[in-house]
Amino acid sequence: MFLIFQMYVLLLVLGVVSPTMTLDNGLALTPPMGWLTWQRYRCKVDCNTYPDDCISEQLIRRTADIMAEEGYLEAGYNYIAIDDCWLEKQRSPDGKLVADRDRFPHGMKQLAKYVHHRGLKFGIYEDYGNTTCALYPGVMGHEQTDVDTLLGWDVDYIKLDGCAATPDDMKTGYPEFGKMLNASGRPVLYSCSWPAYLEDASIMPDYGAIAEHCNLWRNWDDIDDSWASVSKIMNWFGDNQQRIQQYAGPGHWNDPDMLVIGNYGLSLDQARAQMAVWAVLAAPLLMSADLARMRPEFKEILLNRDIIAVNQDSLGKQGLRVSMKAKQHVWTRELSGDSYAVAIVNHIEGGPPQFSSLTFSEMAVPARSYTVQDLYHEEEDWILFANQNFTTRVNPTGVKFYQFVPLPSEERTRKSNINLNVQNELDRKYVVEIVI
């Protein structure tokens, strides 16, 4: 035993292992991307009244087709998952979960097959409790049976909620359920709602244990389709970043909840702000919107390859809110290649765009020369030198989102010389004009 401990310490010193051992399923090395039913469709089960909007096999097939054909899968959104309300109210006589027979007439295994045929991965919801949040059967007391059932349907992603579980239930239940998934031999993305219920009850979660057993975990409140909700979640993550940021990284991620872009509650500027901050937070990008009715300007945000690249950056380091002044919040994320992503969010509602002048220190970016790239492509790339402040204008409840890419040393020298020569030429012209 002592020898094993010595080997662990040696590996820790060498950086081969981390002090927080993570879920060992090889998944979510970058934040997961996909689509979930809940925020947009909730628990809509009346398919006679809402044939296009009810939780059904038809909805999943339609959405899978759109994801495969309209660029979402190509951009990286590869999970499609059903949230609550997919079940019959009672288990089968042999104690197994049963999909609603009217809304999923071909069963979940056939639906998973269809999803896989479209190149996507299939996800499903359950609850570690006696019931789900909507009072359908939960997994408590049936854990191994339900793992066997869900994996027998070829499920790739399980979201495990906690509506009907106590904190003590969760402490043992979430790890045990994860161990059962691992023991199956099938790689299954494991999403836990574990800390969200503890935070809500003012109980400090053990994020080290959560990161050991889960690929992603909901930290706090459910998101709603409104700027008030999105900005409240941003503020919670900023206020609590010092105790949660360290646990995010390849294989294990903090989850501020779904992207509500393309629904009813966010303006174009507010949708851009959510996408930018979620990218800085290295958050899972899980859409919840009607892709069949997605307006082009919102689709453009969701498919922005430069912003997705920030979210999926291989360094895997969650960004931070680094400064707040005049209701302008600056979020910065360190990226691979010594680059930085910087989002400036204006929380003032109404009025004109707000001018912002920031030092390198206020952006938490090392002072050197950079090529500055506007990730929403409204400005041309430009050079910011180490002795300059960064200036921009941000719309009300909007964002400006940039990537700072360091100039090579020889390029910095060349650009500086060009800048100096231009200034000298301007000075000479000014002298000539005065003499004349």
C-alpha positions in Angstrom: 0.0 0.0 0.0 2.8 2.4 0.9 4.5 1.6 -2.5 1.3 2.4 -4.3 1.1 5.7 -2.5 4.7 6.5 -3.4 4.0 5.8 -7.0 1.0 8.1 -7.0 3.0 10.9 -5.4 5.7 10.5 -8.1 3.1 10.6 -10.9 1.5 13.6 -9.3 4.9 15.4 -9.2 5.6 14.5 -12.8 2.2 15.8 -13.8 1.0 12.5 -15.1 -2.0 12.5 -12.8 -3.9 15.4 -11.2 -4.8 15.7 -7.5 -8.5 15.5 -8.6 -8.9 12.1 -10.3 -11.6 12.5 -13.1 -14.2 10.2 -14.5 -12.3 7.6 -16.5 -14.4 7.2 -19.6 -12.3 9.1 -22.1 -15.2 11.5 -22.9 -15.7 15.3 -22.8 -12.1 16.2 -23.3 -13.6 19.5 -24.6 -17.0 20.8 -23.4 -19.8 18.6 -24.8 -22.0 20.2 -27.6 -25.5 19.2 -28.6 -29.2 19.8 -28.2 -31.6 19.2 -25.3 -35.4 19.3 -25.2 -36.1 20.8 -21.8 -35.9 24.6 -22.0 -37.8 24.9 -25.3 -40.2 22.1 -25.0 -40.4 21.4 -21.2 -42.9 18.6 -20.4 -45.3 19.1 -23.4 -46.9 15.7 -23.8 -50.2 16.5 -25.6 -49.3 15.6 -29.2 -52.9 16.1 -30.4 -52.8 19.8 -29.5 -49.1 20.3 -30.1 -48.0 17.8 -32.8 -44.8 19.6 -33.6 -43.8 20.6 -30.1 -44.5 17.6 -27.9 -41.8 15.3 -26.4 -41.9 12.6 -29.0 -40.0 10.4 -31.4 -41.1 12.8 -34.2 -39.5 15.8 -32.5 -36.2 13.9 -32.1 -36.1 12.6 -35.6 -36.9 16.0 -37.1 -34.2 17.7 -35.0 -31.6 15.0 -35.8 -32.3 15.6 -39.5 -31.8 19.3 -39.1 -28.6 18.9 -37.1 -27.2 16.5 -39.7 -28.2 18.6 -42.7 -27.9 22.2 -41.7 -24.4 22.4 -40.3 -24.9 21.8 -36.6 -23.2 18.4 -36.6 -20.4 19.6 -38.7 -19.8 22.5 -36.3 -19.5 20.1 -33.4 -23.1 19.7 -32.0 -23.1 15.9 -31.9 -25.4 15.0 -28.9 -29.2 15.0 -29.1 -30.9 14.3 -25.8 -34.5 13.9 -24.4 -35.1 15.5 -21.0 -37.9 14.6 -18.6 -41.4 13.3 -19.6 -40.4 10.6 -22.1 -41.6 7.7 -19.8 -44.8 5.8 -19.1 -46.0 6.6 -15.5 -45.4 3.0 -14.4 -42.6 0.6 -14.9 -43.2 -2.7 -16.7 -44.3 -5.8 -14.7 -40.6 -6.9 -14.5 -39.6 -3.5 -13.1 -38.1 -1.9 -16.2 -38.4 1.7 -17.5 -40.9 2.0 -20.4 -40.9 4.8 -23.0 -44.4 6.3 -23.6 -46.0 4.0 -26.0 -48.0 6.6 -27.9 -45.2 9.2 -28.3 -42.4 6.8 -28.9 -44.2 3.9 -30.7 -41.0 2.3 -32.1 -39.2 2.4 -28.7 -35.9 4.0 -27.6 -33.6 1.5 -29.2 -34.9 2.2 -32.6 -34.8 5.9 -32.0 -31.2 5.6 -30.9 -30.5 3.7 -34.1 -32.0 6.5 -36.2 -30.0 9.1 -34.3 -26.8 7.1 -34.8 -27.6 6.7 -38.5 -27.6 10.5 -38.7 -24.1 10.6 -37.2 -25.3 11.9 -33.8 -25.1 10.5 -30.3 -28.3 9.8 -28.3 -29.0 11.1 -24.8 -31.7 10.6 -22.2 -32.8 11.9 -18.8 -33.4 10.2 -15.5 -33.5 11.3 -11.8 -31.7 9.9 -8.8 -34.8 9.7 -6.7 -38.1 7.8 -6.6 -39.5 10.0 -9.3 -38.3 12.5 -11.8 -39.1 16.2 -11.5 -42.3 15.7 -13.5 -43.2 12.6 -11.4 -42.3 9.9 -13.8 -40.4 6.8 -12.4 -36.9 7.6 -11.0 -34.0 5.3 -10.7 -33.7 4.9 -6.9 -33.9 1.3 -6.0 -33.6 0.2 -9.6 -30.1 1.6 -10.4 -28.5 -1.5 -12.0 -31.7 -2.4 -13.8 -32.0 1.1 -15.3 -28.3 1.2 -16.3 -28.8 -2.1 -18.1 -32.0 -0.9 -19.7 -30.6 2.5 -20.9 -27.4 1.0 -22.2 -29.3 -1.8 -23.8 -31.0 1.0 -25.8 -27.5 2.2 -26.9 -27.7 5.5 -25.0 -24.6 7.6 -25.2 -25.4 10.3 -22.7 -27.3 10.3 -19.4 -28.5 13.3 -17.5 -29.2 12.4 -14.0 -31.4 14.9 -12.1 -32.0 15.1 -8.4 -35.5 16.4 -7.7 -36.6 13.6 -5.4 -33.3 12.9 -3.7 -31.9 14.1 -0.4 -28.3 15.4 -0.1 -27.3 12.1 1.5 -28.9 10.1 -1.3 -26.9 12.2 -3.8 -23.6 11.7 -1.9 -23.7 8.0 -2.5 -26.1 7.7 -5.4 -24.4 9.8 -8.0 -21.0 8.1 -7.6 -22.5 4.7 -7.5 -24.5 5.3 -10.7 -21.4 6.6 -12.4 -19.4 3.5 -11.4 -22.2 1.3 -12.9 -21.9 3.2 -16.1 -18.1 2.8 -16.2 -18.4 -0.9 -15.3 -20.6 -1.5 -18.3 -17.7 -0.9 -20.7 -19.8 1.4 -22.9 -18.5 5.1 -22.9 -21.5 7.1 -21.6 -21.3 10.9 -21.1 -22.5 11.4 -17.5 -24.2 14.7 -16.6 -25.0 15.3 -12.9 -27.4 17.8 -11.3 -25.8 17.0 -8.0 -24.3 20.4 -7.0 -27.3 22.5 -8.2 -29.5 21.1 -5.4 -26.9 21.5 -2.8 -26.2 25.1 -3.8 -29.9 25.8 -3.7 -30.0 24.4 -0.1 -26.9 26.5 0.9 -24.9 23.3 1.3 -21.3 23.6 0.1 -20.8 20.9 -2.6 -17.7 18.8 -2.7 -16.6 19.7 -6.2 -13.6 17.5 -6.0 -15.8 14.4 -5.5 -18.2 15.7 -8.2 -15.4 16.1 -10.7 -14.2 12.6 -9.9 -17.5 11.0 -10.8 -19.2 13.2 -13.4 -18.3 14.6 -16.9 -20.4 17.7 -16.4 -22.6 19.0 -13.6 -25.2 21.7 -13.3 -24.0 24.2 -10.7 -27.0 26.3 -10.0 -30.4 27.5 -11.2 -32.4 26.3 -14.2 -32.0 28.8 -17.0 -35.1 30.6 -18.4 -35.6 32.2 -21.7 -34.9 35.7 -20.6 -32.0 38.2 -20.3 -32.7 38.4 -16.5 -32.1 34.7 -16.2 -29.0 34.6 -18.4 -27.4 37.6 -16.7 -28.2 36.2 -13.2 -26.4 33.0 -14.1 -23.4 35.0 -15.5 -23.2 36.9 -12.2 -23.5 33.7 -10.1 -20.5 32.2 -12.0 -18.5 35.4 -11.6 -19.3 35.6 -7.9 -18.4 32.0 -7.2 -15.6 31.4 -9.7 -12.8 31.2 -7.1 -14.3 28.0 -5.6 -15.5 26.3 -8.8 -13.1 27.2 -11.6 -10.3 24.9 -10.5 -12.5 21.8 -11.0 -13.2 22.4 -14.7 -11.0 20.8 -17.3 -10.8 18.0 -19.9 -13.3 15.3 -18.9 -15.1 17.4 -16.3 -16.9 20.7 -16.7 -19.0 23.3 -14.8 -22.4 23.7 -16.6 -24.3 27.0 -16.4 -27.2 25.3 -18.3 -28.6 25.4 -21.8 -28.2 27.9 -24.6 -31.5 29.7 -25.1 -30.4 31.4 -28.3 -33.1 31.4 -31.0 -36.2 31.2 -28.7 -38.3 34.2 -27.7 -36.6 35.9 -24.8 -33.2 37.2 -26.0 -32.4 40.0 -28.4 -29.7 39.5 -31.0 -27.2 41.4 -28.7 -28.2 39.3 -25.7 -27.9 36.1 -27.6 -24.4 37.1 -28.7 -23.5 37.8 -25.0 -24.7 34.4 -23.9 -22.7 32.6 -26.6 -19.5 34.7 -25.7 -19.6 34.1 -22.0 -20.4 30.4 -22.3 -17.4 30.1 -24.6 -15.2 31.9 -22.0 -16.6 29.6 -19.2 -15.7 26.5 -21.2 -19.3 25.6 -20.7 -21.1 22.7 -22.5 -22.8 24.2 -25.5 -26.2 22.5 -25.3 -28.9 24.2 -27.4 -32.5 24.2 -26.5 -34.5 25.8 -29.3 -36.7 24.8 -32.2 -34.1 24.4 -34.9 -36.8 24.1 -37.6 -37.9 27.8 -36.8 -34.4 29.2 -36.1 -33.9 32.7 -37.5 -30.8 33.0 -39.6 -29.2 35.7 -37.4 -29.4 33.4 -34.4 -28.3 30.3 -36.3 -25.2 32.4 -37.4 -24.3 32.9 -33.7 -24.7 29.2 -32.9 -22.6 28.1 -35.9 -19.8 30.8 -35.4 -16.7 28.6 -35.9 -14.3 31.1 -34.2 -16.4 31.2 -31.0 -16.9 27.4 -31.0 -13.1 27.2 -31.3 -12.7 29.3 -28.2 -15.1 27.1 -26.3 -13.4 23.9 -27.5 -9.8 25.2 -26.9 -7.5 22.3 -26.1 -6.0 24.0 -23.0 -9.4 23.4 -21.3 -9.0 26.2 -18.9 -12.3 27.9 -17.7 -12.2 31.7 -18.0 -13.0 34.2 -15.3 -14.8 37.5 -14.8 -11.7 39.7 -14.3 -13.1 43.2 -13.8 -16.4 45.1 -13.3 -16.8 48.8 -13.8 -19.8 51.0 -14.8 -21.8 47.8 -15.3 -19.4 46.5 -17.9 -18.1 43.1 -17.0 -14.9 41.7 -18.6 -14.5 38.0 -19.0 -11.2 36.6 -20.0 -10.1 33.0 -20.9 -6.5 31.9 -21.5 -6.2 29.8 -24.6 -3.6 27.5 -26.1 -0.8 29.2 -28.1 -0.6 32.1 -25.6 -3.8 33.6 -27.0 -6.7 35.1 -24.9 -10.4 35.5 -25.4 -11.9 38.6 -24.0 -15.7 39.3 -23.7 -16.9 42.8 -22.6 -20.5 42.5 -21.5 -22.6 45.7 -21.0 -25.3 45.1 -18.4 -26.8 48.6 -18.8 -30.3 48.3 -20.3 -31.3 51.0 -22.8 -29.4 54.1 -23.9 -26.5 54.4 -26.3 -23.6 52.0 -26.7 -21.1 52.4 -23.8 -17.5 53.4 -24.5 -14.9 51.2 -22.8 -11.2 51.8 -22.3 -9.3 48.9 -20.7 -5.7 48.4 -19.6 -4.1 45.0 -20.1 -4.3 44.6 -16.3 -8.0 45.1 -16.3 -8.4 42.5 -19.0 -6.0 40.1 -17.2 -4.0 39.8 -20.5 -0.2 40.0 -20.4 1.1 43.3 -21.8 2.6 42.6 -25.3 1.6 43.2 -28.9 -1.4 41.3 -30.3 -3.4 40.9 -33.4 -7.0 41.6 -32.2 -9.7 39.6 -33.9 -13.4 40.5 -33.5 -15.0 37.0 -33.1 -18.4 38.4 -34.4 -16.7 39.8 -37.5 -17.9 43.4 -37.3 -14.4 44.8 -37.2 -11.3 44.2 -39.3 -8.3 42.6 -37.5 -6.0 45.2 -36.0 -2.7 45.5 -33.9 -2.7 46.4 -30.3 0.7 47.3 -28.9 1.9 46.7 -25.3 1.9 50.4 -24.5 -1.7 51.0 -25.6 -5.1 50.8 -23.9 -7.8 48.7 -25.5 -10.9 50.6 -26.5 -14.3 49.6 -27.8 -18.0 50.4 -27.7 -20.6 47.9 -26.4 -24.3 47.9 -27.1 -26.8 47.9 -24.2 -27.1 44.3 -22.8 -24.7 43.3 -25.5 -21.1 42.1 -25.9 -17.9 42.7 -27.8 -15.9 39.5 -28.1 -12.3 39.4 -29.2 -9.4 37.0 -29.5 -5.9 38.4 -28.7 -3.3 36.5 -30.7 0.3 37.3 -29.9 2.5 38.7 -32.6 5.8 36.9 -33.1 8.8 38.9 -31.9 10.0 39.8 -35.4 6.5 40.7 -36.5 6.2 43.0 -33.4 9.4 44.7 -34.4 8.4 45.1 -38.0 5.0 46.5 -37.1 6.5 48.8 -34.5 9.0 50.1 -37.1 6.2 50.7 -39.6 4.2 52.5 -37.0 7.2 54.6 -36.1 8.0 55.4 -39.8 4.4 56.5 -40.4 4.6 58.8 -37.3 7.9 60.2 -38.5 6.5 60.9 -41.9 3.5 62.7 -40.4 5.9 64.7 -38.2 8.0 65.7 -41.3 4.9 66.8 -43.2 3.7 68.8 -40.2 7.1 70.6 -40.0 7.1 71.4 -43.8 3.6 72.9 -43.5 4.7 75.1 -40.6 7.8 76.3 -42.5 5.7 77.1 -45.6 
